[in-house]
Amino acid sequence: MIKFNGIDRIYDSYSWRITRRAKEVWKSGNVVSTKHTEDSYLDQFEKSVANYTKRKFGIAVGSGTDALYFALRAKGIGPGKTVLCPAISYLATAEAIKRTGAMIQFVDIDENGLMGDIPMMGLPSAVVYVNLFGNLADYDRLKNYCDKHRIPLIEDAAQSLGSFYKKIPSGKLGDISSLSFAPSKPLPCFGNGGMVLTDSESERDFIRGLRYHGSGTAKLHHGYNSCLSNDHANVLNFLMSKYKKLLSKTKKVRKLYDEKLFKLGISSIQPQSDTISNNHKFVIKVQDRDNLKAYLETKNIQSQIHYALPLSKMKMFYTDQQMPNAEKFCGDVLSLPIHPFLEDYEVAYVCKCIGEFYGV
């Protein structure tokens, strides 16, 4: 079986080093830190990611969904506000907005699944944009729009750690940004986790209070229980030290896919100009997508549909807004296995099976 996700192979490659770091925390007895402590496992990881993304502060939390929700809260988003959101993303993006009590106004996508032109439908309170599949949206256009209207630009970078826009790292491409360390994400956790990235000390203190019952210097009335455990932080910090190497290996997998599928006449979603993608997902646009997915399953190849429905058509977010690009996108795209430890022969086999399905 060629699995879609390669976290098991990441463990196999670094097993004793990962296990040693987890055991180090377990033996200490300090598994969850509820107060920020300098040079703790959590602090080291936060500083590592903040340095990588050229941010002043990283605040680790329990999940990527919480990270985006806390980022929205830090920017004053709540009831009575309206937030722009792309019509294509994982439901957690819209879920975090809805959780604040704000209204969501969806924006149709471009042909690559990134936020398209912003409609003239009243002034929103903020823009949340998503770097889908690790590819970066047109940051300059979105930033100019937000600066013109004096509203915050919030980067959902759950899929794009390690991507760059004109040499600016993802995680820096927003007035505030959020990351996810879920097992399916570029920097995977053997559990769950997320992080908010900001250059504001007051926002850092506010989010530290939110993540653990209002504790800390921000003097909040209440908060949540959303802490990243120290064992996860210690393992993630180790993987962070290997991250450039992992991205380089994934890039080689991507290049091999492109070479072989080009010969079959199969197109994939490519990064925008002036950007570098972390190649988090390898996504093709094909006819008869559903039957191709079923055929690959018979060949022991896992693939996934990202995404089956636009957010605007899901029951919990449903609107009457027309999203023609998003609806077409949902019917055409299929994500193939890609990760740092996918072997060349496995890529060749996936491409061979696709060629067999289309008779080329």
Secondary structure in CASP SS format (residue, H / E / C, confidence):
PFRMAT SS
TARGET T0000
AUTHOR 0000-0000-0000
METHOD secondary structure of the structure
MODEL  1
M C 1.00
I E 1.00
K C 1.00
F C 1.00
N C 1.00
G C 1.00
I H 1.00
D H 1.00
R H 1.00
I H 1.00
Y H 1.00
D H 1.00
S H 1.00
Y H 1.00
S H 1.00
W H 1.00
R H 1.00
I H 1.00
T H 1.00
R H 1.00
R H 1.00
A H 1.00
K H 1.00
E H 1.00
V H 1.00
W H 1.00
K H 1.00
S H 1.00
G C 1.00
N C 1.00
V C 1.00
V C 1.00
S C 1.00
T C 1.00
K C 1.00
H C 1.00
T C 1.00
E C 1.00
D C 1.00
S C 1.00
Y H 1.00
L H 1.00
D H 1.00
Q H 1.00
F H 1.00
E H 1.00
K H 1.00
S H 1.00
V H 1.00
A H 1.00
N H 1.00
Y H 1.00
T C 1.00
K C 1.00
R C 1.00
K C 1.00
F E 1.00
G E 1.00
I E 1.00
A E 1.00
V E 1.00
G C 1.00
S C 1.00
G H 1.00
T H 1.00
D H 1.00
A H 1.00
L H 1.00
Y H 1.00
F H 1.00
A H 1.00
L H 1.00
R H 1.00
A H 1.00
K C 1.00
G C 1.00
I C 1.00
G C 1.00
P C 1.00
G C 1.00
K C 1.00
T E 1.00
V E 1.00
L E 1.00
C E 1.00
P E 1.00
A C 1.00
I C 1.00
S C 1.00
Y C 1.00
L H 1.00
A H 1.00
T H 1.00
A H 1.00
E H 1.00
A H 1.00
I H 1.00
K H 1.00
R H 1.00
T H 1.00
G C 1.00
A C 1.00
M E 1.00
I E 1.00
Q E 1.00
F E 1.00
V E 1.00
D C 1.00
I E 1.00
D C 1.00
E C 1.00
N C 1.00
G C 1.00
L C 1.00
M E 1.00
G C 1.00
D C 1.00
I C 1.00
P C 1.00
M C 1.00
M C 1.00
G C 1.00
L C 1.00
P C 1.00
S C 1.00
A E 1.00
V E 1.00
V E 1.00
Y E 1.00
V E 1.00
N C 1.00
L H 1.00
F H 1.00
G H 1.00
N C 1.00
L C 1.00
A C 1.00
D C 1.00
Y H 1.00
D H 1.00
R H 1.00
L H 1.00
K H 1.00
N H 1.00
Y H 1.00
C H 1.00
D H 1.00
K H 1.00
H H 1.00
R C 1.00
I C 1.00
P C 1.00
L E 1.00
I E 1.00
E E 1.00
D E 1.00
A C 1.00
A C 1.00
Q C 1.00
S C 1.00
L C 1.00
G C 1.00
S C 1.00
F E 1.00
Y E 1.00
K C 1.00
K C 1.00
I E 1.00
P E 1.00
S C 1.00
G C 1.00
K C 1.00
L C 1.00
G C 1.00
D C 1.00
I E 1.00
S E 1.00
S E 1.00
L E 1.00
S E 1.00
F C 1.00
A C 1.00
P C 1.00
S C 1.00
K C 1.00
P C 1.00
L C 1.00
P C 1.00
C C 1.00
F C 1.00
G C 1.00
N C 1.00
G C 1.00
G E 1.00
M E 1.00
V E 1.00
L E 1.00
T E 1.00
D C 1.00
S C 1.00
E H 1.00
S H 1.00
E H 1.00
R H 1.00
D H 1.00
F H 1.00
I H 1.00
R H 1.00
G H 1.00
L H 1.00
R H 1.00
Y E 1.00
H C 1.00
G C 1.00
S C 1.00
G C 1.00
T C 1.00
A C 1.00
K C 1.00
L C 1.00
H C 1.00
H C 1.00
G C 1.00
Y C 1.00
N E 1.00
S C 1.00
C C 1.00
L C 1.00
S C 1.00
N H 1.00
D H 1.00
H H 1.00
A H 1.00
N H 1.00
V H 1.00
L H 1.00
N H 1.00
F H 1.00
L H 1.00
M H 1.00
S H 1.00
K C 1.00
Y H 1.00
K H 1.00
K H 1.00
L H 1.00
L H 1.00
S H 1.00
K H 1.00
T H 1.00
K H 1.00
K H 1.00
V H 1.00
R H 1.00
K H 1.00
L H 1.00
Y H 1.00
D H 1.00
E H 1.00
K H 1.00
L H 1.00
F H 1.00
K H 1.00
L C 1.00
G C 1.00
I C 1.00
S E 1.00
S E 1.00
I C 1.00
Q C 1.00
P C 1.00
Q C 1.00
S C 1.00
D C 1.00
T E 1.00
I E 1.00
S C 1.00
N C 1.00
N C 1.00
H C 1.00
K C 1.00
F E 1.00
V E 1.00
I E 1.00
K E 1.00
V C 1.00
Q C 1.00
D C 1.00
R H 1.00
D H 1.00
N H 1.00
L H 1.00
K H 1.00
A H 1.00
Y H 1.00
L H 1.00
E H 1.00
T H 1.00
K C 1.00
N C 1.00
I E 1.00
Q C 1.00
S C 1.00
Q E 1.00
I C 1.00
H C 1.00
Y C 1.00
A C 1.00
L C 1.00
P C 1.00
L H 1.00
S H 1.00
K H 1.00
M C 1.00
K H 1.00
M H 1.00
F H 1.00
Y C 1.00
T C 1.00
D C 1.00
Q C 1.00
Q C 1.00
M C 1.00
P H 1.00
N H 1.00
A H 1.00
E H 1.00
K H 1.00
F H 1.00
C H 1.00
G H 1.00
D H 1.00
V E 1.00
L E 1.00
S E 1.00
L E 1.00
P C 1.00
I C 1.00
H C 1.00
P C 1.00
F C 1.00
L C 1.00
E C 1.00
D H 1.00
Y H 1.00
E H 1.00
V H 1.00
A H 1.00
Y H 1.00
V H 1.00
C H 1.00
K H 1.00
C H 1.00
I H 1.00
G H 1.00
E H 1.00
F H 1.00
Y H 1.00
G C 1.00
V C 1.00
END
